[in-house]
Amino acid sequence: MAKTRAKQTVVLGMLGTTLDTGQGPGRWSKWRPTVALCQQDDLVVHRLELLHPPGAAALAATLVGDIRQVSPETSVRARPLEIRNPWDLEETYGALLDYVRAYPFNPEEEDYLVHITTGTHIAQICMFLLVESRLIPGRLVQLSPAGRDKTGTGAGTHTLIDLDLSRYDTLATRFQQEQREGLSFLKAGIDTRNAAFNRIIERIEQVATQSRAPLLITGPTGAGKSQLARRVYTLKKSRGTVSGPFVDLNCATLRGDGAMSALFGHVKGSFTGALQDRPGLLRQAHGGVLFLDEIGELGADEQAMLLRALEDKRFLPVGSDREVESDFQLIAGTNRDLQVDVEQGRFREDLLARINLWTFRLPALRERPEDIPPNLLYELDKASEAMGARITFNKEAQERFLRFATSPDARWSGNFRDLNAAVLRMATLAPGGRITRDVVDEELERLRAQWRTGGSRPGPLQPSGAGDRVAEVLGEALAQELDRFDRVQLADVLGVCQGVRSLSEAGRVLFSQSRARKASVNDADRLKKYLARFGLTWADVSGMAGPD
């Protein structure tokens, strides 16, 4: 039977232009890591790939000769590496990556070690990354002068570091624990069970801790965009990725000339009422996070200025001829489909391209029925804290509320705002801090009335019929926020959806004129995007009961 041939040990390492130096006989009294590497009693180096800067060829030649003298069995191949600035991470990693990709690795016959005692810290980091990513199929070796004898000629000791060993697994476990803590924090400690929502939070945790690029959080009103943005900031602050404040603004509250001033600041005397300089929210957010909720409500001028501030980190305050700087991370929120707004000329395409590198849609509460029980307990804890007393359900009352809350009858058109309000009302009416079945029944009747068809009367400027239909699917509170134009248009769309069998059929009816002028059409997609502006899906509107 043929004997298995022992593998050859090959070491890749950088020449140490400081630690490996030495000329004349005196160099042998100095500990030189690259030479010491080949003097280890229990490590035989069969081949050393010695990488060095082009200007260190003479030093490399000296080392080659010295290694040949102390370790005749070691073959040394000196290789100049074109790195002009060894402290430039990108240049150093690029040069080493090119070298590694061209190297003829043969793991079947050779064991590879990467020497990380010498070279700049940047080179050592790059070597580590190449091994950790398995681009170099080997282990790390590190030399130490500890244990040198009295003559100073000792070789010191070496340590082999295998990134697959348990010590690295311990580091990975610590990282996973930190990640789990981050996920729990982003979810406010709520044990959510919806798989889609949990995946979104996992991605947000990854991006929030590793990137300062803008985040775009979409979803219907009340889905928790503002709370999530603030928690993202707090997580980033705890991980040291931001140092400045959290500044938030609902763009729907901006009106007229005050919008530019609120965002970008102004100088004294720039307009009537400008009695002193104002820094503006963008400057206040320097070094931190700026959360712009309902970003789709910004006007064209504000959108253009915001784009400039994001790209150049510079902008002009109102009335000033001198630019100011602010380096912040933007988190934007919206309940609208900004792509539809772009197509209709209401939102800048270049701004959308800038802010949607990371886009996450928070699902509506009705899309997460399995998450209602843990969120109910969370809201109950909040109500208890607000009231200064412990509020609880009796078993029958809690089961009754959850049976309704997770049923198709519960629209939750205001999402978590509806749930929060419901719990707060029940907590307020709970006798002795105990929510009973009678309290639950009263609240369920209130919620049914709020969501019931025709549950509100049209006001003097609200069209009859349109108000009932829109309020049915959005809830009266959200319906009242719509302009008359949008409300009438949405009511007509809902009426069409009520009388057809499919999304495609509804699209054909609604776009019958414009579709004839298009070379290719996708009426269902157009309708889907329109409904999404209001946080609605086809399932929300296709099963509506008609008027009596």
N, C-alpha and C positions, 0 to 999 in steps of 0.2 A: 504493500500500500504506500502510495507516494506521500512524502511528508509535506505538510502545509508550510509554505514559505512565510516567514515572519515579515510583517509589514515594516517598511522603512518610515522613519520619523522625519518629517519635513517641517521646518520652522520658517514662517514669514515674519519679518520684523523690520522696523525702521532703524537706521543708524542714529545713534544719539550724538548729535553734534556737540553736546556739552558733556554728558556722562561718559561717552566712549573716547574722548580725546586723550592725547598723550603721545609724546615723542621721546626718543632716547631711552636708555636703560631704566630711567625713573618711572616709566609708564607701568612697569610690572608691579610697582608698589601701590598702584591705584586700582580700586575696584571698578572694573568696566563691565557693565551689564551684558553687552553682546558677547564679549570674550568669556565672561563667567557662565553664560548660558551653555557653552560648549565644554565646561569643566565640571558639570554636575555628575556626581558618582552614579546616580540612578536614572540618568536621562542621557541616552545616546542620540545625538543629533546627526542624522545621516546627510541631510542637506539643509543649508541655510540660505534662504532667499533674502539677501540684504538690500533693502531699498534705501536710497540715499538721494539728497539733492544733488544737482549737477555740479555744484561748486565744492562738493565734499569728496571728490574722487580720490584725492591723495589719502585722506583719512580712511576711506573705505579700503584702499589697497593695503594700508598698514594693518587694519583689522584682519583682512584676508590672510596675510602672512602670519600674524600672531595666532589666529585660530588654527591654521595648518600646523603650527608648532605645538600647541597644547592638545589638539584633537585631530590627529592625522586622518581619522576615519570620517571627518566632516568635510563635505564638499560645499564650498561657498560660491554663490553666484551673486556678484554685486550688480545691481541694476539701478541706473539713474532714473529718478521719477521727476517729471516736469511739474513742479509746484513752485510758483513764484512767491506766493505769500503763504507760509505754512500755518498762519493763524486765521486764514480764510476758510471757514467750514465748507462752503459750497465748492470752492476750488479743490481743497484737499480731498473731500469725499469723492468728487468727480474723478480725480486722477486715480485714486485707489480703486474706485469702482471699475474704471476702464481696465486697470491692471488685472483685477480679479476676474472680470468677464473673459479676458483673453488667456488666463492661466489654465493649463491642461490638468485640472484636478483628476486624480485617479484614486478614489477612496477605497477601491478594492485592494490596492497594493500599498497604499501610503496612508499614514496617520498625519494629520495636519495640526500644528500648533501656531498660534498667533502671539508674538511677543509684544506685550503692551507696557514694558518698563521704560522704553526709550521713545523718543519722538515728542512733539508738542502735545499738550493736552487735547488739542483739536484732532491730531492724528490718532491718539489713543481712543477718543470717542468714536471716530470713524471706523477704526478697526473693530471696536466692540459692536457697532451697529452691523457691520458686515458679517460678523460671526453670529450675532443674535438672530439675524434674518436668514441665516443658513446660506448666504451667498458664498461664504467660505465654510466648507464642511468640516469644521474642526473645533478645537477648544482654545482657551486662552492660557498663556503661561506668563507668570509674573515673577521677576527676580527680586531678591532682597539681600542687602549686605549683612543682615543679621547673622551672627555666628562666625564672622571672620576671625582668623587666628591672629596671634600677636604680631606676626611679621607683616600683616596687611596683604598677604597674597591669597587669602581664602577666596573660594568661589561664591560664598554665601549660600543661600537656599532658594529653591524655586517652589512655586505653587501652581498647580493645574486647576483651572476653573472651567467646569463643564456647565454651560448654561441650561442643560437639561436636568441637572441634579436637584436634589431636594431643597438646597438653599435657595435656588432660583424659584422653585415652586413656592417656597414660603413668601418670597417677594410677590409672586403672582397672586397668592392667596390674600396678602395684605391689600394689593391693588383691587382685587375683586370685592373685598370687604368695604373698601372706601367707595367703590362704585355703587354697591348695594345701598350704602348710607346715603349717597347722593340721590339715587333713585327714590328712596323713601322720602327724602326731604322734598324733592320736586312734587311728590304726590301728597305732601302735607301729612305723611305718616299713615295715609289711608291705604288699606290693603285692597287695592283695586284688582278686579278679576278679568276685566275685559282685555282680551289678548291684543286687539288692535291699539287700544289706548296705551297699554303697557309697552308695546313696541315703540310707539311715538316717544314716550318718556325716556326710554333707553337711548334712542337716537339723540334726543335733546340733551341728555346728560353728557353723551360723548362729545357733541359739538360744543356745548357750553363751556366745557372745561379745556378744550383744545383749540378753539378758534375765537377770533374777535370779529369775524365777518358778520354782516347783518343777519338777523333771524326774522322770518316772517311767520307769524302765528295767525292762522285763519280759523274760522268757525263761527257758529251763530252767536248772537248776543246772549250773554249769560253762561257761556260754556267754560269760562275760567281763564280767559286770555290774560287779563290784568294780573290776577293772582300768580299765574305761572311765570309771567315776565319778572315779577318781583322776586320770586323764588330762584329763578335763574340767576338774577343779579346776586342774591345772597350767597348762592353756591359758588359763583365765580369769585366773590369777595373772600370767601373762606378758603378757596384754593389759591388765592394770591394772583389771579389773572386780571383783576381790576383793582384799582385803589381809590377811585373817585366815587361820587355819589350816584344814587338812583334818582333819575328825574323822569317824571311821567306826565303825559298830557293827552287828553281826549281831543283829537283834532276836530270833532264835531262841534266843540264849544268855541272854536275860533270864528270870528266874524270880521269881515272888512279889513281896514288898514291895521287893526290891532294884531292880525295874524302874523304879519312879518315881524313886528316888534316883539311879540311874545316868543317867537322862535329864535330870531337872529339878533334881537336887541336893537337899541337905537342910541343916538347921541343927543345930548341936550339941545333943544331948539329945532330938532329935525321936523317937527310938526306941532300943531296946536296941542298943548297939553303935555308936551315932552319937556318937563321942568328939570329933569336930571337924566344922566346917562342910565341906561338899563342894559345889563349884560345879555339877557335872553337865555332861553333854556339850553341851547346848544353849548354855550360857553359854560353854563352851570354844570353840564354833564361831562366836562373835560376829565379824562382819566377814568370815567365810569360808564354807566349805561343810560341811554336815552330811550324811553319807551313811548312811542307814538301810537296810541290806540286810534282806530278808525282812520288810518292814514289815507284812505281813499277819499276822505272829505277835504283834503288839502287842495287849495286852488292852484292854478297853473304856475303862478309866479313862485309860490312857496315850494312847489315840487322842483322847479328848476334850481332854486337856491339850495334846497336840501341835497340834490344830486351833486352840486358843486362841493358842498361841505363834506359829503361822503367820499368823493374821489380825491379831493385836494386837501381836506381837513382845514380849509380856509373859506371865509365868506365875508361879506360886507354887511355890517349893521346898517339899519335904516338911517339915512342922512350922513353916513360917514364915507370918506374917500380913502380910508385906510383899512385894509383887511385885518381880521383877527383870526386866531387859530383855535381849534378845539379838536382833540383826539378822543372820540367816544365810540362805543359800540352801540349800534342801533338795533332795537327790537321793535318791529312794527306789528300792529294787530289790525285785523279787518274782518268784517262779516260779509264783505262783498267779494265778488269774483273780479279781481283786478284785471285779469286778461280780457274780460268782457268790457270793462271800463276803458282799456286801451283801445279795443276795436271801435268803441263808440266815441273816442276822442276825449274822454274824461280823465285819463291818467297817462302819464308819460311812459312810453315803452322803455326808454333807456333807464328810467328810475326803477321800473319794475324789474328789469334785468339786473340792476345793481342790488336790489334788496331780496330777491328770491333765490339766492344761492342755496339757502337752507329754508325750506318752507314746510311747515307742519300744520295739519288741520286737526283741530280738537273736535271730536265727535260731539253731537248733541246728547243730552242726558237720556233722551228716549232711545238712542242707539246703544246705550250701555245699561240695560236693565239689571244685569248682574252686579253692577257697581252701586246701585241705589242703596242696598242695606248698609254697606260700610260708610257711605256718604251720609246716610241718615244718622248714624251714630256720631259721625264727625260734627254734623250740624247741631246735634243735641248737646255735645260737649261745648260748642261755641255759645249756644243759647244759655247753658248753665253758667258759663263764665260771665256772660253779659249781665245775667240777672243776679249773680252772686249767690246762687243756690243750686244744689244738685237736682236736675230735672231728669226723670226717668219715665219709661212706658211701663204699663202693666203688660203682661204677655199677650193677652187677647187683643189689646189696642194696637200693639206693635205689629202683630201678625195681620190685623185688618188693614192697617195703613199700608204695609208693604204689599199686600195682595193687590190693592188698588194701584199703588205707585208703580208696580212692575207690569201692570196689565196694559193692553192696547188702548184702554179708555183714558189712560193718563197721557196727555199730550206733552206736558212739561215745555210749553212753548217759550217760557222764559228761562228754561234750563235750571241752573243751580240757583238763580235768583228766586224762581218759584219755590224750589225746595227749601231754601233758606227762610223765605217768608212763611211758608207753611209750618215749619218747625217752630219758628219764633212765635207765631200765633198760638200754636198748641201749648207751648211752654208757658206763655203768659196766662192762658186760661186753665192750666193744670191745677186742680185743687190739691194743695199740700205738696206741690212739686211732682205729682204723679199724673201722667197723661192717661186718661181713661178712654174707654170705648165711646162714651158720649162726646168727649172732646174731639176724638178722631172723626166720628160721624159728622159733626158740625163742620170740621175742616174739609172733609171730602165733599160735602154739599157745596161749600164755598168754591172749591176748585172746579167742580163740575159746572157750576154756574159761570165761572170765569172762562171756561173753555167751550161752553155750550153754544151751539148754533143759535144766532140771534140773541145772544146773551147781553148785548148792549144796544142801546138806541143810537141811531145816527145823530150827530150834532147838526147845527144849522148849515155848516159848510161841508158836511160829510154826505156823500151820495147814499141814499137808501139802497140796500141790497149789497152794494160793494162793501160797506162797512161790516155787515154781518159776515160775509164770506171771508174777508181778510182777517177779521178778528177771530174767526173760528180756528184758523190754522196758525196764526201768529200769536194770538192772545191780544186782549184789548190794549194792554200797555204798549206793546210793540207796534200794534196797528196805528195807535194814535201818534206815533213818532213819524209816520210816513207823510210825505207831501200828498196833497189831494191828487195830483197827476199820477204819482206812483201807485197810490191806493186804487184808483179807478182802473189803471192798466193791469195791476196784479189781479184785481177782482175778475176782470174779463178773462184773463189767462186761466184762473182757477175754474171759472164757469165752463170753459172749453174742456179742461182736464176732467171735469166731473162727468161729461157726457160721452167720453170716448173710451176705448178699451186698452189703448197702449200709448206709451210715450211717443212713438213714431207717428201714430195717427194724430195725436194732439199737435205735434210739430207741423204736420202737413196742413192742418186746418189753419194754424196761426200764421204760417209763413207761405201761404198759397200764392201770394202775388210776387214776393221777392224771390221765391225759389225758381220761378219760371225764367228769371234773368241770370241765374247762376249756372256755370258749366258743371259744377259738382255741388251737391247739397248734403247736408247732414242736419236735418231739421231736429232730430231727437237730441243731438248734442247742443244745438243752439238753445233749445228749451231747457235742457238740463242745466246749462250755465246760467240762464236767466233765473231759474228757481233757486240756484245756489246763492245768488246775491242776497236772498232773504233767509238763507239757512234752511231751505226746503229741499226735499227730494221727491221723486215721483211717488214713492210710497206714502208720503205725507198728504198728497193732494188727489190721488187717483180714486180713493175710496170715500170721498166726501158725500154726505147725504145731501140731496137736493132740497130746495125750499119747499115748504108746505104749499 
